[in-house]
């Protein structure tokens, strides 16, 4: 359950604090005690759950941790798949405050991390007036550096949110418009097939390279040339394992799609996707609205004359193909630049 909550299997991915709060609100205990953020983090980072347990991790004489080279591995029954565990490690790293500003992880501001100043390219961040009574999107560079950094931009938050959601709903998320957009995208399927086969070959090479990178790191540790507790080594190992699993999933998906003769996107799926996204963006909880906005939109660039909205057609196509049940903000948020026409944005 905890790994599913972290991965966002049934909604937005949850951090360790949100998971602990959810469990405690429902009276779920661990060994008779309430959950803490540290306890949830310990579960999410314990390799035991995917079948690899370690003994002799601490020195019984002084209760100090032993180096990993002295740990004794033991295979145990797995509760989750290793790729699920590796994905959880990557999510934990991506949400760590040292790597991602907490305001982007936790804030319910709809366009946080997406809105940009059209004058200088800096992020638009929340600014308040009248003691917090009014909220605005403001150029972060102007706030930090003054008029010498950027002439600035200040727009009421509700106004910009309303314009963006209104235009996306009207131009993209009407079932007929979404169908036309995706049909135009899918009409190039034959032309893309050769490119996809080239991509498949490249992904297989990248997958082998990731596996080789993992093997090289482990060999360096075994030979004593690298400390297993070195933070940079551990981060590289987690990233390589996540990259390997991600590529394996992409290879499997692309191989399946190349082998299928029938279309994976149907009018019924498109209509369901359009209705789902319209509902979530207009009526969802603030954090869920933000998550869906970041799924759909790669950038909202604002200046005095225009608002330019961009996102990925591939996100919409793959979300429609996956079906409503699997269309969550945790999926495909890395794809960029959808357009309403071949070479232009809204």
N, C-alpha and C positions, 0 to 999 in steps of 0.2 A: 504493500500500500504506500509506504513512504517513498519508495523509488518512483512509483507511478505519479505521486503528487509532485515530486521534484521535476519529473520529466514533462508534466502537464498532459498526461494521457487523457484526462477528462476535462481539460480546461487550460488555464494559464499556468505555466510552470511556477511552483511555489518555492520560496527561499526557506532556509532552516527556521527562521523565526516564525514565518507564517505557518509552516507545518506543525511546529511545537504548539502554537496557539490553537490551531484547528483540533489537534489531538486532545489538548487539555480542556477545551470547551466541551468536548463530548465525553469527558470523563475516562478517556483511555489512558491506562497506566503502563509503565514499564518497570517490572520488578517491584510493583507496589508504590512507585513514585511517579510524580508528574514529569512530563517531558521538559527538557531544557534545550536551548539552541545547541549547546555542546553535545548533548545526548543524541540529538537528531544528526548533527554533523558526524559524530562517531559512527552511527549506523551507515550513513551514506558513503563513508570512506573506508568501511570495513570489508576487506576482500573475502572474508569468510562467507559472505552472502552469495558470492558467485563460485564458491567451491574451493577456495584456497585459504586455509587457516595457518597461522604461524604460532609455534610455541617458543619459549625461551626468549621472549621479547624484552623482559626486564630481569635485572639481577636481583635474586631473592635476598641477597645479603644487604644491599643498600637501597633497593627499590628504584634503581636508576635504569633507564632504558639501555638495552644493548644495541650495538650497531647491527644493521640488517644482515650483514655477513654471518652473524652468529645465530640468526633466527633458524628455527627448524620447521620447514614447510610440511603440511599435512593436508592431503586431499579429503574434503568433506562433501556431503551431499549439497548440491547447489540449489539455492532458492530462486535466484534470478540468473539471467544470461549474462555472460561477461560483457557483451556489447552494451547492455543496459547499465551495468556498473560503470563502464568507461564513459558513457554518455553523461552519467551523473557527475563524474569527476570534471568533465569539460564544462558542464553547466555551473558547478560550484566555482571553478576558476573564472569563468566569464562574468560571474556576479560578484566576485570578491571586490571589496571597496578599494583595494590597492590597484585594481585593473580597470574597474568601471565606476564612475561617480555614483554614489548612492542615490542621488536625485534622479538618475536615469533608470535605476533598478526599481525604486520604490514609488516615485511620484505618480499620482493619478493624472497629471497634466496630459491632455489628449495627444498633443503633438511633440512631447518631450523627445529629444534626440532625433527628430525628423525635420522640424521647422528651422529654416536658415534665413539669415539676413541677405536680401538680394543686393545690398550695397557692398558688403565686404565678405560675405560667405560664412561669417561666424554663426554659432548656434543662437537661436532665439530662446530665451529663458524666461521664467516667470518673474514678474515684478509686481508689487502691490502698491495701492494708493489708499488714502483715507484709512490708515490703520488696518489694512487688509480687507477693507470693504470692497475694493475693486481690484481685479486681477488683469494683468496685461502680459503680452509677449513683447519682450524688449531685446535688442541686440546686446549680446553678452560683451562684445568688444567695446561698445559705447559705454556700458556700465563700468567696465574695468579701466579703460584708457581715456575716457572722455571724448570730446569732439575731435581730438587729434587722431584717434583710432578709427572712428567711423562717424558719419553724420547722424547715424542712428535710425532706429525704427521703433515705434511704440504703437501697438494695436490692442484693443480690448480682446481678452482671451475668448470670450463667448462669441464675439463677432467673427474672428478668424476660424474658430472651430466650426461655427455654423456654416460659413462659406465653403470650407473644405469638405465637410461631410455632405452638404447640400449638393455640391458639384459632383462629387464622387457618386453619390446616390443617383443623381439625375443622368449623368453621362455614362456611368459604368455599371451600376448595380440594378438598373432596370433589366428584367429578364431578357427582353428583346435586344437591348443594347449589348448586354454581356454575351448573348448568343452570337451576335454579329461580330463582336470583337474576337471571340474565341474561334469562330468559324474562319475568319480571315487569318488568324494565327495558325490554325490547323490545316488550312489549305496548302501550306508550304511543307507539309509532312514528308512528301516524297522527296523534295529537294533536301530536306534536313536528314533524310535517312543515311545518306553517305557520310554526312558530317557526324552523325551519331555513331556510326560504326568506327569512324576515326577516333571519336571521343572515347568509345568503349575500349579500343586498343590502348589509348593513352592512360585511361583510368586503371586498366590492368597493370600497366607498367608502374604507375604511381603506387598502386597497392603493394606490388612486390618491393618497391623502394621503401615504403613505410615499414613493411615487415623486416626488411634488411636493416633499417635504421634502429628498430627495436632490438634486433639481435646484436647489433654493434654496441649499443649502450649497455646491454646486459653483459656482454663479453668484457667490456672495459671494467665494469664493476667486479666481475669474477676475477679478473687479473689484478685487481687492486689499483688500477690506473685512474679510477674515478670513485669518489665517495658516494655510496648509495643514499646517504642522507643529504647530499648536496641539493639545495632547493631548485637550482636551474636544471639539474639532471632529472629530478622527479617531474618537473613541469614539462620538459621535453618528452619524457616517456609517456606521460598522460596524453599530451597532444598527439604524439605518434600513434598511440593506441586508438584514440578517438578518430584520428584521420583514417587509420586502417579500417575501422568498423564502418565509418561513414562511407568510404569508398566501396567497401564490400556491399553495402546496402544500395548504393547508387548503381554499381555494376549489376546487381541482381535486378533492380528496377528497370534499367535500360535494356538489359538482355530480354526481360519479359516483354517489354513494350515493342522491341524490334521483332519479336517472334509472334506477336498477336496480329491477326488479320483484321479483326473487327475494331471499330473506334472505341476508345476508353471513355470518351465524353459523350453523354447523351443529352438531349434537350431537357429531360426530367432532372438530371443532375445539375445542369446549369441553372434551372429555375430554383431548385432547392438551395443552391449556393448563394444566389442573388438574394433570396428571401432571408437566409440566415445572416448574411453580412449586413443587410439593411437593418435587421432587427437588433443585432449586437451593437452596431455603431450608434443607433438612435436610442436604444432602451437598455443597453447593458450597464452593469456596474462600472464606475469610473475606471478601475484598474483593468477590467476586461475590455472596455472600449479602447483604452490606450493600446492594449496588446493587439487587438484586431487592426487598429490604425497603423501600428508599426509593421504588421504583417502585410497590409495592402500597400502602404506608402513607403517609398524609399527616401523621398525628399519633398518638402513644401518650401519653395523659395519665394520670399515676399519682398517687394519693394514698393515704392510710392505709386507705381503705375500698373503692376500686375502681380498675380499670384500664380506661380507655375508649380503644378503638381505632377509628380512622376512616381512610377511604381513598376512592377514586373508583370508582363503578360504570362510569363512562365509560372509565376505563383498562382495566378487565377486558373490557368489550364490544369496544373497539377492538383490544385485544391478541388476543382470540379471533378477530375478523374478519381481522386481519392474518396470523394463522397462527403456528405455533411458530417458524418460521425467522426471522421479523421481530420476535419478542417479546424485545427486549433492554432493559436498564435505561436505555438512552439515549432511549427513546421514551416520550412522554406523561407524564413524571414531574412535569409542572407542574399536572396536573388534581387537583382536591381533592374530598374529602368523599364517599366511598362509604358506604353503610349496608346492613345486612342486611335492614332493612325500610324502608318508605317514609320514615319520619321519626325513626328512632332508630339509634343505634350499638350496637356490641357491648357 
